[in-house]
Amino acid sequence: MNYDQLQKSLLQAARQDVPSEQVPLAFERRIMARLATVPKDLLTEWTVAFWRLALPSLAVAGVACVINFSTPTTLPDDGSVTEFAAAELDSLVVPSGMEVPSESW
């Protein structure tokens, strides 16, 4: 069988056939209903969701950086901030009910 000759004859027949201008009734609905029945891949759905959330996430991170770097931070020079921070750190790190070990170093 000569595939080149077959291809030429099929293309010639397709060029001579004029398609109809009328769309079948409810064609779009039938196509959309068939697409809805196609099983969906969970990995594809997650990938699409992450790509859609990438730009808003970058925008939120950018706004947080701008707010962080635009607020001035002034610390007093008398050392009261470090004492307060050390006490807060001890209360956060050591669970309640435990003794705070004395500094041995």
N, C-alpha and C positions, 0 to 999 in steps of 0.2 A: 504494500500500500504506500502510495506516495503522499507523505504528510504535507509537503509544501503545496501540492495541487489541491488537496482536501482543504487546507487552510484558505487558499485563494478562493475556492468555490464557496466556502462558508461565508467569507467576508463579502463576496460579491452578492450573495443572497441576502445577507443582513443589510447591505446598502440599498437594495431594491425594495425591501419591506419598509413601508411607512408606518410608524407607530401611531396608535390612536391618541387623540387629544383628550378623550374622556377618561377620567379616573374612576375606578370602580367604587361603588357605594361603600362607605365606612372603611376605606382602604387604610387610612392612617390609624384608626382605632384597632384594626386587626393586627397591624404591625406592632403597635405599642403593647397590645395584650400579649402577643407572642414574645416580645422582649422581656415582659414582666415574668414570664414563666421560665426564663433561662436561669439555671442555678447560679447564684452569685458566689464568688470566691471571697472568703473573709479577709484574706491577706490583701487583696486588691482594694477592698473597702477601707481597710485601715490605712493603706498607702495613700489613697485619695484624700482621706480625712487629714492625715498629717501634712500633705502638701498644701491643702487649703488653709491649714492653721499656721503654716510657716511664716507667712508675711505678717499676720496680726501678732504673732509671738515676737517677731523682731521689732515691731513697732512698740509693743509694751516694754520690751527690754530697753529700747532706745529712750523712751520717755522716762523709765526708771533711772537710767544713767544720767540723763539731763537733770532730773530732779536731785539726784545724789550729788552731782558735781556743782550744781548751782547754789545749794544751800551752804552758807558759810559755817564753818565749825571753829568756834573759839573756845579754847580750854584755859582755865585759870592756871597761873604759874605757881600757886601756893601748894600744890600737891594733893589737894582735897579730892580731885577727880580719881587719882590712882587708888587712894584708900577706899573710896566708894566702889570703884570697879572691882577691887580685890574682894571686898565683902560680898558684892553681888555674885561674883564668880564662885565663891565658896558656897553660897546658898543655892546656886544652880547646879553645881557639880556634885556636891555631897548630898545624898538623900536625907530627908528628915529622919530624925531618930538616931543618926550616927554621930559619933563624935568627930569634930574637926581636928585632925592631927596637928600637933604643934610643928612649927617649922624646925626641922632638925638639920638643915643644911645652911 
